[in-house]
Amino acid sequence: MKLTKFKAEILPGHKGDAVEVPFNPMEAWGMQPRPIWRGRKGYPVSGTLNRVPFEESFIVPRSKKFFLIIDKDMQRAAGVNAGDSVSVSVALKVE
């Protein structure tokens, strides 16, 4: 799947940190979200955070927007924290 690049700020949240994704994955990738864990649908992705690769994260809908979940391991590896601006690249993981 095509790699999509964008810049964003890491936003703190009560369900974990995330960056807002500037596109609608359903429109961009032509796929409906799929179950990723109990009660949550989204899009499994791989990519980079500040050029540091990650194997799997998820883009999920929240408040009529889409967000890439940035877990603590990703933040540590990229040396970033909530509030930092980052460069992101993502591609849908197809199984």
Beta strands, then each sheet from edge to edge (+ up, - down):
strand 1: 4-9
strand 2: 18-21
strand 3: 34-37
strand 4: 40-49
strand 5: 52-62
strand 6: 65-69
strand 7: 85-92
sheet 1: 1+ 7- 4+ 3-
sheet 2: 1+ 7- 4+ 5- 6+ 2-
end
